Amino acid sequence: MTGAGEAGGREAEERDECEMEILTMGVEEEFVLVDPVSRAPVDRAPAVIGSAAAELGGQVQSEFFNAQVEVCTRPTASCRDLRGELARLRGTVGAAAAAANCLLVASGTPVVPRRSR
């Protein structure tokens, strides 16, 4: 005969073995800041990040060059939440770029070379 405590313990072990870990996902996006006319990269990342960080905090970061900005979503298990957060991040950083008189281009590298000075 099995006591109620022993049966309850086995059931808890079985539940633990059957529970699946929920996987989460996140996205990092890199943008190049470009001149609105020439489309050449511009070194305005510090101004754009400073402006966007007021709303986004650490979700907006610098990259290797001063013409690059990175945004990072928070981990989530929901595709809908991920999409919404990406739209919010892009919108906020895009507005900060516009305020700094540049455009945000979703690219890891510049697509037009810098102008010679």
All heavy atoms as an XYZ file, in Angstrom:
848
protein
N       0.812     -1.175      0.000
C       0.000      0.000      0.000
C       0.860      1.244      0.000
O       1.850      1.307      0.698
C      -0.877      0.003      1.237
C      -2.290     -0.222      0.860
S      -3.253     -0.656      2.289
C      -4.067      0.765      2.646
N       0.442      2.164     -0.769
C       1.179      3.415     -0.886
C       0.439      4.507     -0.141
O      -0.771      4.655     -0.279
C       1.296      3.822     -2.379
O       1.877      2.744     -3.081
C       2.129      5.052     -2.534
N       1.159      5.266      0.650
C       0.540      6.381      1.368
C       0.256      7.545      0.441
O       0.837      7.666     -0.632
N      -0.636      8.407      0.866
C      -1.017      9.567      0.051
C       0.181     10.480     -0.193
O       0.325     11.050     -1.268
C      -2.156     10.337      0.725
N       1.067     10.604      0.770
C       2.241     11.473      0.606
C       3.170     10.968     -0.482
O       3.700     11.724     -1.272
N       3.367      9.646     -0.532
C       4.245      9.072     -1.550
C       3.658      9.242     -2.943
O       4.361      9.558     -3.897
C       4.486      7.595     -1.258
C       5.318      7.355     -0.025
C       5.441      5.870      0.287
O       5.138      5.042     -0.591
O       5.857      5.555      1.414
N       2.356      9.046     -3.086
C       1.710      9.190     -4.396
C       1.804     10.632     -4.864
O       2.088     10.909     -6.024
C       0.251      8.741     -4.312
N       1.577     11.573     -3.960
C       1.663     12.987     -4.311
C       3.073     13.368     -4.745
O       3.276     14.152     -5.664
N       4.077     12.783     -4.096
C       5.466     13.063     -4.460
C       5.805     12.581     -5.855
O       6.482     13.248     -6.622
N       5.298     11.364     -6.203
C       5.534     10.813     -7.546
C       4.862     11.686     -8.601
O       5.421     11.935     -9.651
C       5.015      9.380     -7.625
C       6.094      8.343     -7.427
C       5.670      6.979     -7.921
N       4.319      6.604     -7.512
C       4.003      5.991     -6.391
N       4.946      5.702     -5.525
N       2.758      5.660     -6.125
N       3.654     12.148     -8.316
C       2.933     12.991     -9.276
C       3.697     14.288     -9.515
O       3.808     14.762    -10.646
C       1.521     13.298     -8.779
C       0.600     12.104     -8.841
C      -0.736     12.381     -8.177
O      -1.017     13.552     -7.832
O      -1.507     11.414     -7.995
N       4.249     14.865     -8.466
C       5.019     16.106     -8.615
C       6.259     15.862     -9.470
O       6.598     16.669    -10.334
C       5.405     16.652     -7.243
N       6.936     14.707     -9.240
C       8.110     14.380    -10.047
C       7.741     14.217    -11.512
O       8.442     14.683    -12.403
C       8.773     13.105     -9.528
C       9.515     13.286     -8.229
C      10.085     11.973     -7.718
O      10.234     11.023     -8.524
O      10.380     11.899     -6.517
N       6.621     13.535    -11.767
C       6.175     13.336    -13.147
C       5.849     14.661    -13.810
O       6.172     14.885    -14.966
C       4.967     12.398    -13.191
C       5.317     10.960    -12.866
C       4.099     10.062    -12.747
O       2.986     10.509    -13.085
O       4.268      8.912    -12.310
N       5.216     15.581    -13.077
C       4.910     16.900    -13.648
C       6.203     17.625    -13.990
O       6.325     18.243    -15.033
C       4.081     17.724    -12.673
C       2.609     17.419    -12.712
C       1.819     18.503    -12.004
N       2.259     18.771    -10.646
C       1.824     18.157     -9.554
N       0.909     17.207     -9.663
N       2.279     18.477     -8.363
N       7.188     17.581    -13.098
C       8.459     18.250    -13.339
C       9.143     17.713    -14.589
O       9.715     18.455    -15.373
C       9.394     18.110    -12.141
C       8.929     18.932    -10.948
O       8.096     19.843    -11.140
O       9.403     18.662     -9.827
N       9.077     16.392    -14.777
C       9.718     15.776    -15.927
C       9.001     16.122    -17.230
O       9.607     16.176    -18.290
C       9.769     14.260    -15.754
C      10.730     13.825    -14.665
C      10.670     12.321    -14.429
O      10.042     11.607    -15.220
O      11.262     11.876    -13.435
N       7.693     16.347    -17.161
C       6.907     16.604    -18.361
C       6.837     18.083    -18.729
O       6.490     18.415    -19.852
C       5.488     16.066    -18.196
S       5.441     14.270    -18.071
N       7.133     18.981    -17.811
C       7.046     20.403    -18.104
C       8.156     20.790    -19.072
O       9.299     20.389    -18.929
C       7.152     21.220    -16.827
C       5.903     21.135    -15.980
C       6.005     21.989    -14.729
O       6.829     22.910    -14.697
O       5.261     21.707    -13.793
N       7.780     21.562    -20.061
C       8.764     22.024    -21.040
C       9.196     23.444    -20.692
O       8.400     24.237    -20.206
C       8.169     21.994    -22.450
C       7.880     20.606    -22.930
S       7.454     20.438    -24.685
C       6.874     21.977    -25.196
N      10.415     23.736    -20.979
C      10.919     25.078    -20.772
C      10.404     25.959    -21.909
O      10.449     25.576    -23.073
C      12.451     25.048    -20.793
C      13.075     26.368    -20.497
C      14.584     26.267    -20.439
O      15.097     25.219    -19.985
O      15.231     27.211    -20.881
N       9.900     27.120    -21.576
C       9.408     28.045    -22.598
C      10.602     28.761    -23.196
O      11.394     29.382    -22.484
C       8.410     29.047    -22.002
C       7.166     28.313    -21.514
C       8.047     30.114    -23.018
C       6.165     29.184    -20.815
N      10.742     28.674    -24.489
C      11.827     29.346    -25.182
C      11.457     30.799    -25.427
O      10.310     31.118    -25.723
C      12.109     28.648    -26.509
C      12.554     27.194    -26.403
C      12.743     26.603    -27.793
C      13.832     27.077    -25.602
N      12.439     31.666    -25.304
C      12.220     33.077    -25.572
C      13.118     33.498    -26.729
O      14.060     32.789    -27.106
C      12.528     33.946    -24.345
O      13.891     33.745    -23.956
C      11.600     33.606    -23.192
N      12.796     34.654    -27.280
C      13.585     35.187    -28.396
C      13.739     36.682    -28.197
O      12.986     37.313    -27.474
C      12.887     34.896    -29.722
C      11.516     35.503    -29.820
S      10.606     34.840    -31.203
C       8.952     34.816    -30.496
N      14.740     37.222    -28.831
C      14.988     38.647    -28.817
C      15.688     39.015    -30.115
O      16.197     38.150    -30.823
N      15.679     40.289    -30.426
C      16.276     40.757    -31.681
C      17.206     41.922    -31.392
O      16.883     42.812    -30.605
C      15.175     41.211    -32.677
C      15.774     41.847    -33.915
C      14.287     40.047    -33.059
N      18.355     41.913    -32.034
C      19.245     43.067    -32.071
C      19.275     43.550    -33.508
O      19.460     42.751    -34.431
C      20.660     42.685    -31.646
C      20.792     42.362    -30.184
C      22.230     42.081    -29.781
O      23.131     42.141    -30.650
O      22.451     41.791    -28.599
N      19.051     44.840    -33.699
C      19.101     45.415    -35.038
C      20.142     46.517    -35.073
O      20.231     47.323    -34.147
C      17.753     46.025    -35.439
C      16.696     45.020    -35.743
C      15.438     45.658    -36.308
O      14.917     46.617    -35.706
O      14.983     45.177    -37.355
N      20.897     46.540    -36.151
C      21.877     47.597    -36.356
C      21.384     48.520    -37.455
O      20.829     48.075    -38.463
C      23.230     47.008    -36.761
C      23.880     46.212    -35.650
C      25.212     45.628    -36.073
O      25.722     45.970    -37.158
O      25.748     44.823    -35.300
N      21.603     49.817    -37.224
C      21.222     50.831    -38.204
C      22.417     51.713    -38.502
O      23.249     51.951    -37.638
C      20.098     51.713    -37.650
C      18.846     50.952    -37.302
C      18.621     50.515    -36.011
C      17.904     50.676    -38.276
C      17.465     49.823    -35.687
C      16.752     49.968    -37.966
C      16.525     49.547    -36.668
N      22.472     52.209    -39.722
C      23.461     53.198    -40.112
C      22.733     54.527    -40.236
O      21.647     54.602    -40.817
C      24.143     52.820    -41.449
C      25.119     53.900    -41.884
C      24.866     51.487    -41.312
N      23.318     55.576    -39.689
C      22.763     56.919    -39.798
C      23.347     57.570    -41.041
O      24.563     57.582    -41.224
C      23.117     57.733    -38.551
C      22.622     57.133    -37.235
C      23.243     57.866    -36.046
C      21.114     57.166    -37.163
N      22.468     58.080    -41.904
C      22.933     58.648    -43.174
C      22.371     60.051    -43.382
O      21.318     60.413    -42.829
C      22.559     57.750    -44.381
C      23.182     56.376    -44.239
C      21.056     57.656    -44.555
N      23.073     60.814    -44.210
C      22.621     62.143    -44.616
C      21.353     61.994    -45.456
O      21.295     61.123    -46.331
C      23.726     62.825    -45.432
C      23.334     64.201    -45.868
O      23.521     65.143    -45.081
O      22.814     64.332    -47.015
N      20.346     62.838    -45.248
C      19.092     62.693    -45.986
C      19.230     62.925    -47.499
O      18.420     62.415    -48.266
C      18.163     63.735    -45.373
C      18.873     64.352    -44.245
C      20.276     63.861    -44.229
N      20.245     63.657    -47.912
C      20.404     63.955    -49.340
C      21.388     62.993    -50.003
O      21.060     62.322    -50.972
C      20.855     65.421    -49.548
C      21.114     65.708    -51.017
C      19.821     66.381    -48.977
N      22.608     62.932    -49.470
C      23.659     62.126    -50.112
C      23.564     60.645    -49.763
O      24.104     59.815    -50.472
C      25.038     62.645    -49.707
O      25.294     62.348    -48.333
N      22.914     60.328    -48.671
C      22.822     58.969    -48.130
C      24.165     58.437    -47.623
O      24.314     57.258    -47.343
C      22.224     57.965    -49.126
C      20.864     58.327    -49.672
C      19.837     58.418    -48.543
N      18.462     58.337    -49.026
C      17.614     59.351    -49.071
N      17.987     60.551    -48.682
N      16.387     59.197    -49.509
N      25.149     59.304    -47.489
C      26.447     58.925    -46.935
C      26.337     58.861    -45.410
O      25.547     59.594    -44.803
C      27.510     59.940    -47.336
N      27.090     57.992    -44.764
C      27.049     57.884    -43.304
C      27.432     59.198    -42.618
O      28.297     59.934    -43.109
C      28.094     56.807    -42.995
C      28.254     56.045    -44.262
C      28.015     57.022    -45.373
N      26.764     59.480    -41.501
C      27.065     60.669    -40.701
C      27.302     60.257    -39.259
O      26.634     59.362    -38.734
C      25.934     61.723    -40.793
C      25.864     62.315    -42.198
C      24.584     61.143    -40.399
N      28.252     60.908    -38.616
C      28.637     60.569    -37.241
C      27.724     61.264    -36.230
O      28.139     62.170    -35.518
C      30.095     60.965    -36.991
C      31.078     60.109    -37.756
O      30.711     58.980    -38.125
O      32.208     60.570    -37.988
N      26.486     60.799    -36.151
C      25.526     61.431    -35.243
C      24.961     60.439    -34.222
O      23.970     60.730    -33.553
C      24.399     62.068    -36.038
C      24.933     63.170    -36.942
C      23.880     64.046    -37.516
N      24.527     64.921    -38.487
C      24.070     65.152    -39.696
N      22.945     64.608    -40.102
N      24.728     65.944    -40.516
N      25.589     59.289    -34.099
C      25.086     58.275    -33.154
C      25.013     58.784    -31.718
O      24.010     58.534    -31.043
C      25.918     57.002    -33.232
N      26.027     59.510    -31.213
C      25.911     59.976    -29.820
C      24.659     60.830    -29.587
O      23.971     60.657    -28.574
C      27.198     60.771    -29.603
C      28.183     60.125    -30.544
C      27.359     59.803    -31.770
N      24.333     61.721    -30.517
C      23.142     62.566    -30.367
C      21.861     61.737    -30.470
O      20.926     61.916    -29.686
C      23.146     63.666    -31.427
N      21.819     60.814    -31.421
C      20.632     59.976    -31.616
C      20.417     59.070    -30.407
O      19.301     58.959    -29.890
C      20.745     59.162    -32.929
C      19.642     58.135    -33.032
C      20.730     60.101    -34.137
N      21.470     58.441    -29.940
C      21.367     57.551    -28.776
C      20.962     58.340    -27.541
O      20.088     57.916    -26.777
C      22.683     56.789    -28.549
C      22.914     55.803    -29.700
C      22.684     56.071    -27.204
C      24.313     55.234    -29.752
N      21.569     59.507    -27.337
C      21.226     60.337    -26.187
C      19.756     60.704    -26.171
O      19.092     60.647    -25.131
N      19.226     61.052    -27.333
C      17.815     61.416    -27.440
C      16.907     60.205    -27.223
O      15.940     60.264    -26.460
C      17.553     62.039    -28.807
O      16.196     62.327    -28.974
N      17.203     59.100    -27.884
C      16.361     57.900    -27.799
C      16.451     57.230    -26.432
O      15.486     56.617    -25.976
C      16.746     56.916    -28.893
N      17.589     57.348    -25.783
C      17.779     56.683    -24.487
C      16.854     57.237    -23.410
O      16.560     56.536    -22.436
C      19.229     56.786    -24.044
N      16.359     58.452    -23.583
C      15.427     59.010    -22.619
C      14.183     58.125    -22.509
O      13.615     57.978    -21.434
C      15.039     60.433    -23.019
N      13.782     57.516    -23.623
C      12.620     56.621    -23.621
C      13.015     55.144    -23.562
O      12.342     54.337    -22.945
C      11.781     56.852    -24.877
C      10.531     56.002    -24.933
C       9.670     56.267    -26.156
O       9.697     57.390    -26.672
O       8.984     55.325    -26.592
N      14.120     54.794    -24.228
C      14.471     53.383    -24.398
C      15.509     52.867    -23.411
O      15.711     51.653    -23.315
C      14.972     53.140    -25.828
C      14.013     53.510    -26.948
C      14.665     53.262    -28.296
C      12.706     52.743    -26.824
N      16.193     53.749    -22.735
C      17.233     53.319    -21.795
C      18.298     52.489    -22.498
O      18.744     52.822    -23.590
N      18.662     51.364    -21.900
C      19.711     50.503    -22.435
C      19.322     49.703    -23.662
O      20.139     48.951    -24.187
N      18.081     49.880    -24.130
C      17.674     49.161    -25.342
C      18.224     49.814    -26.607
O      18.109     49.247    -27.683
C      16.152     49.061    -25.430
C      15.566     48.073    -24.444
C      14.081     47.910    -24.650
O      13.289     48.703    -24.158
N      13.718     46.888    -25.404
N      18.811     50.990    -26.482
C      19.490     51.629    -27.613
C      20.951     51.800    -27.211
O      21.255     52.239    -26.111
C      18.833     52.979    -28.008
C      18.851     53.974    -26.868
C      19.494     53.570    -29.248
N      21.849     51.381    -28.118
C      23.266     51.330    -27.777
C      24.118     51.786    -28.950
O      23.683     51.771    -30.098
C      23.659     49.901    -27.422
C      22.849     49.300    -26.309
C      23.083     47.801    -26.147
O      23.886     47.197    -26.857
N      22.377     47.193    -25.216
N      25.347     52.135    -28.615
C      26.301     52.489    -29.664
C      26.858     51.221    -30.288
O      26.776     50.140    -29.717
C      27.428     53.339    -29.088
O      28.126     52.614    -28.101
N      27.420     51.384    -31.444
C      28.081     50.296    -32.155
C      29.537     50.696    -32.360
O      30.004     51.662    -31.769
C      27.377     50.031    -33.493
C      26.358     48.917    -33.453
C      26.957     47.561    -33.120
O      27.999     47.174    -33.679
O      26.378     46.874    -32.292
N      30.213     50.022    -33.248
C      31.636     50.254    -33.455
C      31.928     51.647    -34.016
O      32.876     52.297    -33.619
C      32.199     49.167    -34.384
C      33.694     49.180    -34.488
C      34.484     48.809    -33.406
C      34.312     49.582    -35.647
C      35.868     48.831    -33.500
C      35.694     49.597    -35.755
C      36.465     49.221    -34.673
N      31.106     52.139    -34.932
C      31.307     53.448    -35.558
C      30.272     54.450    -35.065
O      29.165     54.063    -34.681
C      31.218     53.334    -37.089
C      32.291     52.467    -37.687
C      31.979     51.201    -38.163
C      33.605     52.897    -37.763
C      32.957     50.381    -38.706
C      34.597     52.086    -38.298
C      34.273     50.821    -38.776
N      30.615     55.727    -35.107
C      29.705     56.782    -34.674
C      28.580     57.042    -35.661
O      27.779     57.955    -35.459
C      30.456     58.076    -34.390
C      31.055     58.085    -33.001
O      30.565     57.401    -32.107
N      32.097     58.861    -32.812
N      28.507     56.284    -36.725
C      27.395     56.382    -37.668
C      26.461     55.180    -37.513
O      25.587     54.973    -38.338
C      27.913     56.466    -39.102
N      26.644     54.406    -36.444
C      25.835     53.204    -36.225
C      25.119     53.250    -34.880
O      25.658     53.767    -33.895
C      26.711     51.947    -36.242
C      27.310     51.623    -37.582
C      28.195     50.397    -37.489
O      29.176     50.395    -36.753
N      27.831     49.352    -38.210
N      23.923     52.698    -34.872
C      23.111     52.590    -33.661
C      22.557     51.168    -33.612
O      22.215     50.599    -34.649
C      21.940     53.602    -33.701
C      21.025     53.419    -32.513
C      22.464     55.020    -33.762
N      22.453     50.628    -32.415
C      21.874     49.297    -32.243
C      20.712     49.377    -31.276
O      20.760     50.109    -30.293
C      22.929     48.344    -31.681
C      22.407     46.934    -31.450
C      23.470     46.013    -30.909
O      23.643     45.978    -29.679
O      24.118     45.343    -31.716
N      19.653     48.626    -31.580
C      18.536     48.480    -30.641
C      18.396     47.011    -30.283
O      18.718     46.133    -31.083
C      17.198     49.034    -31.198
C      17.286     50.524    -31.429
C      16.769     48.312    -32.452
N      17.929     46.759    -29.062
C      17.787     45.393    -28.561
C      16.424     45.234    -27.905
O      16.088     45.992    -26.997
C      18.856     45.095    -27.514
S      20.529     45.438    -28.039
N      15.680     44.239    -28.351
C      14.406     43.953    -27.700
C      14.661     43.213    -26.396
O      15.739     42.659    -26.179
C      13.489     43.082    -28.582
O      14.083     41.791    -28.740
C      13.232     43.717    -29.928
N      13.653     43.173    -25.562
C      13.703     42.334    -24.370
C      13.304     40.917    -24.779
O      12.544     40.743    -25.739
C      12.741     42.875    -23.322
C      13.175     44.236    -22.774
C      12.132     44.760    -21.820
N      10.920     45.075    -22.559
C      10.349     46.270    -22.598
N      10.865     47.267    -21.951
N       9.245     46.462    -23.294
N      13.790     39.908    -24.090
C      13.383     38.540    -24.411
C      11.878     38.364    -24.226
O      11.300     38.882    -23.270
C      14.150     37.685    -23.405
C      15.295     38.538    -22.970
C      14.797     39.949    -23.026
N      11.258     37.626    -25.140
C       9.831     37.361    -25.067
C       9.535     36.012    -25.703
O      10.304     35.540    -26.536
C       9.001     38.465    -25.760
O       7.612     38.169    -25.624
C       9.350     38.591    -27.225
N       8.425     35.429    -25.326
C       7.977     34.176    -25.941
C       6.886     34.442    -26.974
O       6.424     33.525    -27.630
C       7.460     33.219    -24.873
N       6.515     35.709    -27.142
C       5.396     36.069    -28.012
C       5.858     36.793    -29.271
O       6.495     37.844    -29.188
C       4.432     36.975    -27.235
O       3.537     37.635    -28.091
N       5.497     36.250    -30.427
C       5.830     36.915    -31.691
C       5.131     38.264    -31.791
O       5.696     39.236    -32.292
C       5.442     36.034    -32.881
S       6.457     34.562    -33.035
N       3.908     38.332    -31.307
C       3.148     39.597    -31.339
C       3.859     40.659    -30.494
O       4.020     41.810    -30.920
C       1.732     39.388    -30.837
C       0.946     40.693    -30.735
C      -0.456     40.459    -30.282
N      -1.171     39.952    -31.444
C      -2.346     39.367    -31.398
N      -2.941     39.196    -30.240
N      -2.923     38.954    -32.486
N       4.298     40.293    -29.296
C       5.009     41.241    -28.440
C       6.329     41.668    -29.063
O       6.708     42.845    -29.002
C       5.267     40.633    -27.056
C       4.005     40.471    -26.237
O       2.940     41.015    -26.630
O       4.069     39.779    -25.197
N       7.031     40.731    -29.678
C       8.301     41.036    -30.331
C       8.085     42.037    -31.461
O       8.811     43.028    -31.574
C       8.952     39.763    -30.864
C      10.332     39.940    -31.494
C      11.341     40.403    -30.463
C      10.778     38.630    -32.124
N       7.083     41.800    -32.274
C       6.786     42.708    -33.386
C       6.441     44.107    -32.873
O       6.917     45.110    -33.394
C       5.636     42.152    -34.217
C       5.313     42.990    -35.419
C       4.282     42.279    -36.296
N       4.102     42.992    -37.526
C       2.989     43.638    -37.834
N       1.950     43.629    -37.031
N       2.898     44.282    -38.981
N       5.627     44.178    -31.824
C       5.257     45.460    -31.249
C       6.450     46.213    -30.688
O       6.578     47.427    -30.860
N       7.328     45.484    -30.025
C       8.509     46.132    -29.460
C       9.458     46.612    -30.552
O      10.028     47.695    -30.452
C       9.229     45.201    -28.487
C      10.325     45.927    -27.757
C      10.831     45.204    -26.537
O      10.619     43.978    -26.417
O      11.443     45.874    -25.706
N       9.619     45.822    -31.604
C      10.459     46.265    -32.720
C       9.909     47.547    -33.341
O      10.664     48.474    -33.648
C      10.571     45.170    -33.784
C      11.520     44.035    -33.461
C      11.348     42.893    -34.464
C      12.962     44.522    -33.455
N       8.602     47.613    -33.516
C       7.986     48.820    -34.080
C       8.235     50.017    -33.168
O       8.556     51.120    -33.645
C       6.493     48.593    -34.289
N       8.114     49.827    -31.865
C       8.352     50.915    -30.909
C       9.803     51.371    -30.940
O      10.099     52.564    -30.998
C       7.970     50.448    -29.500
C       8.151     51.507    -28.420
C       7.773     50.952    -27.047
N       8.642     49.883    -26.598
C       9.795     50.073    -25.960
N      10.218     51.295    -25.706
N      10.519     49.045    -25.564
N      10.733     50.417    -30.933
C      12.162     50.755    -30.973
C      12.509     51.497    -32.261
O      13.182     52.540    -32.231
C      13.013     49.482    -30.855
C      12.973     48.752    -29.517
C      13.656     47.395    -29.642
C      13.607     49.575    -28.420
N      12.065     50.980    -33.385
C      12.356     51.611    -34.668
C      11.760     53.014    -34.741
O      12.397     53.945    -35.248
C      11.813     50.750    -35.808
C      12.530     49.439    -35.975
C      11.782     48.526    -36.925
N      12.436     47.237    -37.073
C      11.863     46.187    -37.630
N      10.614     46.260    -38.094
N      12.523     45.045    -37.731
N      10.530     53.151    -34.265
C       9.885     54.463    -34.301
C      10.608     55.485    -33.448
O      10.823     56.628    -33.873
N      10.999     55.097    -32.255
C      11.687     56.015    -31.346
C      13.056     56.410    -31.885
O      13.416     57.589    -31.887
C      11.827     55.373    -29.948
O      10.520     55.065    -29.462
C      12.529     56.292    -28.983
N      13.820     55.443    -32.367
C      15.154     55.744    -32.891
C      15.042     56.517    -34.211
O      15.832     57.427    -34.471
C      16.012     54.459    -33.042
C      17.346     54.755    -33.667
C      16.213     53.822    -31.676
N      14.041     56.195    -35.025
C      13.821     56.944    -36.265
C      13.503     58.405    -35.994
O      14.004     59.304    -36.674
N      12.683     58.662    -34.982
C      12.354     60.049    -34.613
C      13.585     60.771    -34.072
O      13.812     61.952    -34.385
C      11.228     60.057    -33.582
N      14.405     60.084    -33.288
C      15.636     60.686    -32.767
C      16.601     61.004    -33.908
O      17.276     62.040    -33.900
C      16.293     59.763    -31.744
N      16.660     60.118    -34.903
C      17.514     60.370    -36.074
C      17.008     61.585    -36.847
O      17.797     62.446    -37.255
C      17.559     59.136    -36.969
N      15.712     61.676    -37.046
C      15.145     62.822    -37.767
C      15.459     64.123    -37.029
O      15.781     65.142    -37.664
C      13.640     62.634    -37.937
N      15.386     64.105    -35.701
C      15.707     65.295    -34.910
C      17.175     65.680    -35.050
O      17.534     66.855    -34.892
C      15.350     65.058    -33.445
N      18.030     64.709    -35.360
C      19.461     64.957    -35.570
C      19.774     65.174    -37.052
O      20.935     65.127    -37.459
C      20.283     63.801    -35.012
N      18.733     65.384    -37.859
C      18.861     65.640    -39.297
C      19.582     64.518    -40.040
O      20.497     64.749    -40.822
C      19.543     66.981    -39.564
C      19.377     67.415    -41.016
O      18.355     67.137    -41.643
N      20.388     68.078    -41.560
N      19.159     63.292    -39.771
C      19.683     62.154    -40.506
C      18.596     61.092    -40.621
O      17.544     61.199    -40.005
C      20.952     61.595    -39.867
S      20.805     61.061    -38.153
N      18.865     60.104    -41.445
C      17.938     58.996    -41.649
C      18.511     57.732    -41.042
O      19.731     57.564    -40.955
C      17.696     58.771    -43.144
C      17.092     59.924    -43.932
C      17.064     59.585    -45.415
C      15.707     60.252    -43.419
N      17.628     56.835    -40.687
C      17.995     55.547    -40.114
C      17.873     54.491    -41.214
O      16.810     54.333    -41.795
C      17.001     55.249    -38.990
C      17.301     54.214    -37.954
C      18.525     54.615    -37.142
C      16.099     54.063    -37.045
N      18.966     53.795    -41.519
C      18.954     52.761    -42.545
C      19.255     51.424    -41.877
O      20.260     51.283    -41.174
C      20.009     53.042    -43.652
C      20.052     51.908    -44.661
C      19.719     54.359    -44.338
N      18.383     50.450    -42.075
C      18.564     49.127    -41.481
C      19.623     48.367    -42.260
O      19.336     47.679    -43.230
C      17.250     48.364    -41.465
N      20.862     48.510    -41.830
C      21.989     47.864    -42.499
C      23.139     47.773    -41.510
O      23.359     48.710    -40.741
C      22.407     48.686    -43.725
O      23.544     48.130    -44.328
N      23.853     46.680    -41.552
C      25.012     46.514    -40.685
C      26.234     47.267    -41.173
O      27.152     47.528    -40.415
N      26.232     47.635    -42.458
C      27.354     48.366    -43.038
C      26.816     49.468    -43.953
O      25.726     49.340    -44.507
C      28.266     47.448    -43.877
O      27.484     46.855    -44.921
C      28.887     46.361    -43.025
N      27.572     50.552    -44.145
C      27.121     51.623    -45.035
C      26.957     51.113    -46.465
O      27.700     50.248    -46.921
C      28.253     52.654    -44.955
C      28.970     52.340    -43.686
C      28.823     50.871    -43.471
N      25.968     51.652    -47.148
C      25.738     51.244    -48.535
C      26.285     52.272    -49.516
O      26.399     51.993    -50.705
C      24.239     50.994    -48.799
C      23.760     49.780    -48.020
C      23.403     52.209    -48.444
N      26.620     53.459    -49.035
C      27.229     54.514    -49.848
C      28.465     54.966    -49.087
O      28.403     55.165    -47.875
C      26.247     55.705    -50.034
C      26.911     56.848    -50.761
C      24.987     55.251    -50.755
N      29.587     55.138    -49.779
C      30.816     55.547    -49.051
C      30.696     56.965    -48.500
O      29.907     57.781    -48.983
C      31.909     55.444    -50.115
C      31.209     55.534    -51.415
C      29.829     54.981    -51.195
N      31.523     57.245    -47.504
C      31.593     58.605    -46.937
C      32.121     59.561    -47.995
O      32.895     59.178    -48.860
C      32.541     58.641    -45.733
C      32.016     57.918    -44.555
C      33.001     58.137    -43.383
N      32.572     57.388    -42.246
C      31.728     57.849    -41.332
N      31.245     59.054    -41.445
N      31.381     57.099    -40.313
N      31.709     60.795    -47.875
C      32.233     61.835    -48.767
C      33.642     62.196    -48.345
O      33.970     62.210    -47.158
C      31.370     63.083    -48.688
C      30.028     62.906    -49.320
C      29.321     64.215    -49.259
N      28.241     64.209    -50.221
C      27.589     65.272    -50.585
N      27.883     66.444    -50.054
N      26.629     65.201    -51.463
N      34.478     62.521    -49.311
C      35.828     63.003    -49.007
C      35.702     64.410    -48.451
O      34.883     65.195    -48.889
C      36.696     63.025    -50.254
O      36.805     61.715    -50.771
N      36.568     64.737    -47.503
C      36.493     66.077    -46.890
C      37.476     67.000    -47.484
O      38.429     66.948    -47.959
C      36.709     65.984    -45.396
C      35.566     65.241    -44.784
C      35.703     65.219    -43.316
N      34.609     64.385    -42.789
C      34.369     64.208    -41.542
N      35.097     64.800    -40.646
N      33.391     63.455    -41.137
